[in-house]
Amino acid sequence: MRGMPVDNPFLHVDMNAFFASVEQSLRPELKGKPVIVCGDPDGRSVVSAASYEARAFGVRSAMPVSTARRLCPQAHFLPVNGALYASVSSRVLNILERYTPCVEQTSIDEAFLDLSGCEAFGAPEQIARSIKQAIRDELDLTCSVGISFNRLFAKMASDMQKPDGLVVINRQDLPQKIWPLPAGKMVGIGDKTAESLRDIGILTIGQLAKAPVDFMVERFGVYGRAMVTAARGEEDTLATWSAHRTKSLSHETTFERDMDDMAFLRRELLNLCEQVGRRLRKHGMQGRTVSVKYRFPDFGTFTRSVTLDRHVDTTEPIYHACLQLMQDNLPEGKPLRLLGVSVSSIVESSDLRQATLALEPRDMRPVHEALDALKSKFGDGAVVRASAMEKTPGSSTGTRPAGRWSDGKRRRRD
C-alpha cells in the first residue's frame, strides 16, 4: 500500500565492470571480447578494470598488467580515460536521482539509495528494475542492485548475482541467505580478521551472529561488538560499521619506470599526503601514526613510521612527517618503483577532546575544508597545489580515478 513505510528501503547500485563496460558501450566491436583497462598498456601499471570476458581468464583488478597479458594475451588493453568514466557516472547519478533525493555516493561506480518516503515511485523492487532498465536503455550499461533493510546487506546483496543481478535480502532471510556464508564474506571483514575468527572457531556469519558480545569485545575491542551486531542485522548503517573497522587509510603509486629524481618523489609524496588527508576529513577521522612505504626495483619493500604528538587530518603535518622519514631512510641515489603513504592509530574526530581540535598553524583547517568542497563538486583536478603541479609522466596510482561518485556525501535536490 502506498504511503506505508517500506520494509527494505535501501538500494545498492553497483555498475558492472564499469570502466571496461563503458569502453565496450562506445566501441561496439569490443562487445563480447575481453577488455582490460589499465594505466599504461605497455608499461608496469596495474589493471583498473577487466570485462567479464577477461575475468573468465583469471584477470582481476589491481593485477599487474604483465600478469594480465600472460593470462589473456588476446585481450584489448586500453588506457584509463578518467574524464570519460566520470562523465558517464554523472549520467548514471542523474538517473538515480529521479527516484529519490537521497543518493549516497561511495565510489565512481557505486551508490546507495535511501527510498524512505519515496513510495510514490513504487516498491523497491519496482524501482530497482526501472533503474536497471533506464541505465541499459540510455547508457547501454548494466548494473547489479541489492535491496535490503540496511546498507550493509544491500551491498552484500548486489554482489550475489553479478553481472546484471537483482537480489533482495529481507530481515527474515538472514538465517537462509546470509548466516551460512563464510565470515569473510561479510562487508568489513578482511582476510586477517577472517583468519583471527577462524582461530577462535567462528567460520560462518551465523556463528559470528551468535557469538557472545563480551567475549568478542575482549578479543577485538569495539570492532568485535560491531561485527556481532552487524551479523545480527542490528547495525543501521555502513557508516557505523566502517567507523569501527577502519584502522588505517593509505594511498600508493607505482611508477612506470624506476625513479630517483628527488624533486619528483617529493611532489608524488605531497600528492599522496593530500589524498590521505582528504579521506581522513571525509570520514571524520584523525590519525597519529604516519608511515611511508618504499618499494625498490628488486621488489624489496620497506615501511618506516613515526608517531606524532597529536592526531591530525590535514596535509601539512602528514607531509612534513613523511618527508622527514623519506630523507632519513631513503638511500641516496637509489631509485624507487613504488611510493606509498598511510595514516594509522585512527580515531573519530568526535571522540577527541575539543582541545585537540585546534586549528593547524596559520588556520589551515578552513582552507582544507574549502578545498575539499571544491574538489567534491568539480573533481580532484579542480584545485592543485603549485608545488605538486610538475608531474613526470609515467606513474600509475593504486586507486581508482575520481569521479562524481567519489565524494561519499549524501546529495539532495534543492
C-alpha positions as CSV (number, residue, x, y, z in Angstrom):
1,M,0.0,0.0,0.0
2,R,1.4,3.4,-1.0
3,G,2.2,5.7,1.8
4,M,3.2,2.9,4.1
5,P,6.9,2.6,5.1
6,V,8.8,0.1,3.1
7,D,10.5,-2.9,4.7
8,N,13.7,-2.7,2.6
9,P,14.3,1.0,1.8
10,F,18.0,0.7,0.9
11,L,19.3,0.0,-2.6
12,H,22.9,-0.5,-3.5
13,V,23.7,0.1,-7.2
14,D,26.9,-1.4,-8.5
15,M,27.9,-0.8,-12.1
16,N,29.3,-4.0,-13.7
17,A,33.0,-3.9,-14.7
18,F,32.3,-0.1,-15.1
19,F,35.4,1.2,-16.9
20,A,35.6,-1.8,-19.3
21,S,31.8,-1.7,-19.9
22,V,31.9,2.0,-20.8
23,E,34.6,1.3,-23.4
24,Q,32.6,-1.6,-24.8
25,S,29.5,0.6,-25.0
26,L,31.3,3.2,-27.0
27,R,33.1,0.6,-29.2
28,P,30.6,-2.0,-30.4
29,E,33.4,-4.0,-31.9
30,L,34.6,-4.8,-28.4
31,K,31.4,-6.2,-27.1
32,G,31.7,-9.9,-26.1
33,K,35.5,-9.6,-26.2
34,P,38.0,-9.4,-23.3
35,V,38.8,-5.8,-22.4
36,I,41.4,-4.7,-19.8
37,V,41.6,-1.0,-18.7
38,C,44.9,-0.1,-17.2
39,G,47.3,2.9,-16.5
40,D,49.7,2.1,-19.3
41,P,49.1,-0.9,-21.6
42,D,52.8,-1.2,-22.4
43,G,54.2,-0.3,-19.0
44,R,54.3,-1.5,-15.5
45,S,50.8,-0.4,-14.4
46,V,48.1,-2.4,-12.8
47,V,44.6,-3.4,-14.1
48,S,42.0,-0.8,-13.2
49,A,39.1,-2.8,-14.6
50,A,38.5,-6.1,-16.6
51,S,35.4,-7.0,-18.5
52,Y,33.7,-10.3,-17.6
53,E,35.1,-11.9,-20.7
54,A,38.6,-11.1,-19.4
55,R,37.8,-12.2,-15.9
56,A,37.0,-15.6,-17.3
57,F,40.7,-15.9,-17.8
58,G,41.5,-15.0,-14.2
59,V,42.2,-11.3,-14.8
60,R,41.4,-9.2,-11.8
61,S,41.6,-5.5,-10.7
62,A,44.9,-4.4,-9.2
63,M,46.7,-7.3,-11.0
64,P,50.0,-6.3,-12.8
65,V,49.4,-5.7,-16.5
66,S,52.2,-8.1,-17.2
67,T,50.3,-10.9,-15.4
68,A,47.1,-10.0,-17.1
69,R,48.7,-10.1,-20.5
70,R,50.1,-13.5,-19.8
71,L,46.7,-14.8,-18.7
72,C,44.8,-13.2,-21.6
73,P,47.1,-12.2,-24.4
74,Q,44.2,-11.8,-26.8
75,A,42.6,-9.0,-24.6
76,H,42.2,-5.5,-25.8
77,F,44.3,-3.3,-23.4
78,L,43.1,0.3,-23.2
79,P,44.4,3.2,-21.2
80,V,42.3,4.7,-18.3
81,N,40.1,7.6,-19.5
82,G,39.1,9.1,-16.2
83,A,37.2,12.1,-17.7
84,L,35.1,9.8,-19.8
85,Y,34.2,7.5,-16.8
86,A,33.4,10.5,-14.6
87,S,31.1,11.9,-17.3
88,V,29.2,8.6,-17.6
89,S,29.0,8.1,-13.8
90,S,27.4,11.6,-13.7
91,R,24.8,10.5,-16.1
92,V,24.1,7.4,-14.0
93,L,23.8,9.6,-11.0
94,N,21.2,11.7,-12.8
95,I,19.2,8.6,-13.4
96,L,19.3,7.6,-9.7
97,E,18.2,11.0,-8.6
98,R,15.0,10.6,-10.5
99,Y,13.8,8.2,-7.8
100,T,15.0,9.7,-4.6
101,P,16.6,12.9,-3.3
102,C,18.9,10.8,-1.1
103,V,21.7,9.3,-3.1
104,E,24.9,8.4,-1.2
105,Q,28.0,8.1,-3.4
106,T,30.7,5.7,-2.4
107,S,32.8,5.5,-5.5
108,I,32.7,6.3,-9.2
109,D,30.7,3.1,-9.9
110,E,28.7,2.5,-6.7
111,A,25.9,4.3,-4.8
112,F,23.3,3.8,-2.1
113,L,19.7,5.0,-2.5
114,D,17.5,5.6,0.5
115,L,13.9,5.1,-0.6
116,S,12.3,6.1,2.7
117,G,9.4,8.4,1.8
118,C,9.6,7.6,-1.9
119,E,6.8,5.1,-2.0
120,A,5.0,7.1,-4.8
121,F,7.6,5.6,-7.2
122,G,6.6,2.1,-6.3
123,A,8.0,-0.8,-4.3
124,P,11.8,-1.1,-4.0
125,E,11.9,-4.0,-6.5
126,Q,9.9,-2.0,-9.0
127,I,12.3,1.0,-8.6
128,A,15.3,-1.3,-8.9
129,R,14.0,-2.8,-12.2
130,S,13.2,0.7,-13.5
131,I,16.7,1.9,-12.7
132,K,18.3,-1.1,-14.4
133,Q,16.2,-0.6,-17.5
134,A,16.9,3.1,-17.7
135,I,20.7,2.6,-17.4
136,R,20.5,-0.1,-20.1
137,D,18.4,2.0,-22.4
138,E,20.1,5.3,-22.0
139,L,23.8,4.2,-21.5
140,D,23.9,0.7,-22.8
141,L,25.4,-0.5,-19.5
142,T,24.3,-3.0,-16.9
143,C,24.3,-2.8,-13.1
144,S,23.7,-5.1,-10.2
145,V,21.3,-4.0,-7.5
146,G,20.9,-5.1,-3.9
147,I,17.9,-4.3,-1.8
148,S,17.7,-4.7,2.0
149,F,16.7,-3.2,5.3
150,N,20.1,-1.7,5.8
151,R,23.0,-0.6,3.7
152,L,25.4,-3.4,4.7
153,F,23.1,-6.2,3.5
154,A,22.1,-4.1,0.4
155,K,25.8,-4.0,-0.6
156,M,26.2,-7.8,0.1
157,A,23.0,-8.4,-2.0
158,S,24.3,-6.5,-5.0
159,D,27.4,-8.8,-5.1
160,M,25.5,-12.1,-5.1
161,Q,24.3,-12.3,-8.7
162,K,26.8,-10.4,-10.9
163,P,26.6,-9.2,-13.6
164,D,23.2,-7.6,-14.1
165,G,21.7,-9.1,-10.9
166,L,18.9,-8.0,-8.6
167,V,18.8,-9.6,-5.1
168,V,16.5,-8.8,-2.1
169,I,17.6,-9.6,1.4
170,N,14.7,-9.3,4.0
171,R,15.4,-9.4,7.7
172,Q,13.8,-12.9,7.9
173,D,16.2,-14.0,5.1
174,L,19.3,-13.7,7.2
175,P,19.3,-17.3,8.5
176,Q,19.0,-18.8,5.0
177,K,20.9,-16.3,2.8
178,I,23.5,-14.7,5.0
179,W,24.4,-16.8,8.0
180,P,25.6,-19.9,6.1
181,L,28.2,-17.8,4.3
182,P,31.8,-17.7,5.4
183,A,32.5,-14.9,7.9
184,G,35.0,-13.4,5.5
185,K,32.1,-12.7,3.0
186,M,30.6,-10.0,5.3
187,V,31.4,-6.5,4.3
188,G,34.1,-5.1,6.6
189,I,35.8,-8.4,7.4
190,G,39.2,-8.8,5.7
191,D,41.4,-11.8,5.3
192,K,43.3,-11.2,8.5
193,T,40.2,-10.7,10.6
194,A,38.6,-13.8,9.0
195,E,41.7,-15.8,10.0
196,S,41.5,-14.5,13.5
197,L,37.9,-15.5,13.6
198,R,38.7,-19.0,12.4
199,D,41.3,-19.3,15.1
200,I,38.5,-19.0,17.7
201,G,36.2,-21.3,15.9
202,I,34.0,-18.8,14.1
203,L,33.7,-19.9,10.5
204,T,30.4,-18.5,9.3
205,I,28.4,-15.3,9.6
206,G,25.8,-17.2,11.6
207,Q,28.4,-18.3,14.2
208,L,29.5,-14.7,14.4
209,A,25.9,-13.5,15.0
210,K,25.6,-16.0,17.9
211,A,29.0,-15.1,19.4
212,P,28.9,-13.6,23.0
213,V,29.4,-9.8,22.7
214,D,31.5,-9.6,25.8
215,F,33.9,-12.2,24.6
216,M,34.2,-10.5,21.2
217,V,34.9,-7.2,22.7
218,E,37.6,-8.8,24.9
219,R,39.2,-10.2,21.8
220,F,38.7,-7.4,19.2
221,G,37.7,-4.3,21.2
222,V,34.7,-2.2,19.9
223,Y,35.3,-3.8,16.5
224,G,34.2,-7.1,18.0
225,R,30.9,-5.7,19.0
226,A,30.4,-4.1,15.6
227,M,31.0,-7.4,13.9
228,V,28.4,-9.2,16.0
229,T,25.7,-6.6,15.8
230,A,26.3,-6.3,12.0
231,A,25.9,-10.1,11.6
232,R,22.7,-10.0,13.6
233,G,21.3,-7.2,11.4
234,E,21.3,-4.7,14.2
235,E,23.7,-2.1,12.6
236,D,21.8,0.6,10.9
237,T,24.4,2.0,8.5
238,L,27.6,1.1,6.8
239,A,29.0,4.3,8.1
240,T,28.8,3.0,11.7
241,W,30.4,-0.3,10.6
242,S,33.2,1.5,8.7
243,A,34.0,3.7,11.7
244,H,34.6,0.6,13.8
245,R,36.6,-1.3,11.2
246,T,38.9,1.4,9.8
247,K,42.3,1.1,11.3
248,S,44.3,3.0,8.7
249,L,44.0,4.9,5.4
250,S,46.6,4.8,2.7
251,H,47.4,5.7,-0.9
252,E,50.3,4.5,-3.0
253,T,51.7,5.0,-6.5
254,T,53.6,2.5,-8.7
255,F,55.9,4.3,-11.2
256,E,56.1,3.2,-14.8
257,R,59.9,3.4,-14.6
258,D,62.2,3.4,-11.6
259,M,62.5,7.0,-10.2
260,D,65.4,8.6,-8.3
261,D,64.6,12.2,-9.0
262,M,64.0,13.6,-5.5
263,A,62.1,16.6,-6.7
264,F,59.7,14.3,-8.5
265,L,59.4,12.0,-5.5
266,R,58.7,14.9,-3.2
267,R,55.9,16.0,-5.5
268,E,54.5,12.5,-5.5
269,L,54.8,12.3,-1.7
270,L,52.8,15.6,-1.4
271,N,50.1,14.3,-3.7
272,L,49.7,11.1,-1.7
273,C,49.6,13.0,1.6
274,E,46.9,15.3,0.1
275,Q,44.8,12.3,-0.8
276,V,45.1,10.6,2.6
277,G,44.3,13.8,4.4
278,R,41.2,14.4,2.4
279,R,40.0,10.9,3.0
280,L,40.5,11.3,6.8
281,R,38.5,14.5,6.7
282,K,35.8,13.0,4.6
283,H,35.3,10.1,7.1
284,G,35.5,12.4,10.1
285,M,38.7,10.7,11.4
286,Q,42.1,11.7,12.6
287,G,45.3,9.6,12.8
288,R,48.5,9.9,14.8
289,T,50.9,7.4,13.2
290,V,52.3,8.3,9.8
291,S,54.1,5.8,7.6
292,V,56.0,5.9,4.3
293,K,56.2,2.8,2.1
294,Y,59.1,2.2,-0.4
295,R,59.5,-0.5,-3.0
296,F,62.8,-0.8,-4.8
297,P,63.4,-2.2,-8.3
298,D,64.3,-5.6,-6.8
299,F,60.9,-5.6,-5.2
300,G,62.4,-5.2,-1.7
301,T,59.7,-3.3,0.3
302,F,60.2,-1.3,3.4
303,T,57.9,0.8,5.7
304,R,59.1,3.5,8.1
305,S,56.7,5.1,10.6
306,V,56.6,7.9,13.2
307,T,54.0,8.6,15.8
308,L,53.1,12.3,16.1
309,D,52.4,14.1,19.4
310,R,48.7,14.6,18.4
311,H,46.1,13.3,16.0
312,V,45.9,15.1,12.6
313,D,43.8,15.1,9.5
314,T,45.4,17.8,7.4
315,T,48.1,17.6,4.7
316,E,50.9,19.7,6.2
317,P,51.7,17.6,9.3
318,I,51.3,14.4,7.4
319,Y,53.6,15.6,4.6
320,H,56.3,17.0,6.9
321,A,56.4,13.7,8.8
322,C,56.6,11.7,5.6
323,L,59.2,13.9,4.1
324,Q,61.4,13.6,7.2
325,L,61.0,9.8,7.1
326,M,62.0,9.7,3.4
327,Q,65.0,12.0,3.9
328,D,66.2,10.0,6.9
329,N,65.7,6.5,5.5
330,L,65.8,6.5,1.7
331,P,69.4,5.6,0.5
332,E,70.7,8.5,-1.6
333,G,70.5,7.8,-5.3
334,K,68.6,4.6,-5.0
335,P,65.6,4.6,-7.4
336,L,62.1,3.6,-6.3
337,R,59.5,1.5,-8.0
338,L,56.6,2.4,-5.6
339,L,55.9,5.1,-3.0
340,G,53.1,5.0,-0.5
341,V,51.7,6.9,2.5
342,S,49.4,5.7,5.3
343,V,48.0,7.1,8.5
344,S,47.0,4.8,11.3
345,S,46.2,5.0,15.0
346,I,42.9,6.4,13.8
347,V,40.1,7.7,15.9
348,E,36.9,9.5,15.1
349,S,37.2,13.3,15.3
350,S,34.1,13.5,17.5
351,D,35.9,11.2,20.1
352,L,38.7,13.7,20.6
353,R,38.7,16.3,23.2
354,Q,37.8,19.8,21.9
355,A,41.2,21.0,22.9
356,T,42.8,18.7,20.3
357,L,40.7,20.1,17.5
358,A,42.5,23.4,17.5
359,L,43.3,24.9,14.1
360,E,46.5,24.0,12.3
361,P,49.2,26.6,12.2
362,R,48.1,29.6,10.1
363,D,44.5,28.4,10.4
364,M,44.8,25.9,7.6
365,R,41.8,23.8,8.5
366,P,39.2,26.1,6.9
367,V,41.4,26.2,3.8
368,H,41.3,22.4,3.6
369,E,37.6,22.3,4.2
370,A,37.0,24.8,1.4
371,L,39.3,22.8,-1.0
372,D,37.5,19.6,-0.1
373,A,34.2,21.2,-1.1
374,L,35.6,22.4,-4.4
375,K,37.1,19.0,-5.2
376,S,33.9,17.2,-4.3
377,K,31.9,19.4,-6.6
378,F,34.3,19.8,-9.6
379,G,36.7,16.9,-9.3
380,D,40.1,16.3,-7.8
381,G,41.8,18.3,-10.5
382,A,39.8,21.4,-9.8
383,V,42.4,22.7,-7.3
384,V,46.1,21.6,-7.3
385,R,49.0,22.9,-5.2
386,A,51.5,24.7,-7.2
387,S,54.3,22.6,-5.7
388,A,52.6,19.5,-6.9
389,M,51.8,20.5,-10.5
390,E,55.0,19.4,-12.2
391,K,54.4,15.7,-12.6
392,T,56.7,13.5,-14.6
393,P,54.6,11.3,-17.0
394,G,54.5,7.7,-16.2
395,S,53.1,6.9,-12.8
396,S,50.1,4.8,-12.0
397,T,48.2,5.3,-8.9
398,G,46.9,2.4,-6.8
399,T,43.5,4.0,-6.5
400,R,40.7,4.4,-9.0
401,P,40.2,7.6,-10.9
402,A,38.0,10.0,-9.1
403,G,34.6,11.0,-10.4
404,R,31.3,12.5,-9.3
405,W,30.6,9.4,-7.3
406,S,33.8,9.7,-5.2
407,D,32.9,12.2,-2.6
408,G,31.0,9.9,-0.3
409,K,28.4,12.6,0.6
410,R,24.7,12.4,0.6
411,R,23.2,14.5,-2.2
412,R,19.8,16.2,-2.0
413,R,18.0,18.2,-4.6
414,D,17.3,21.8,-3.7
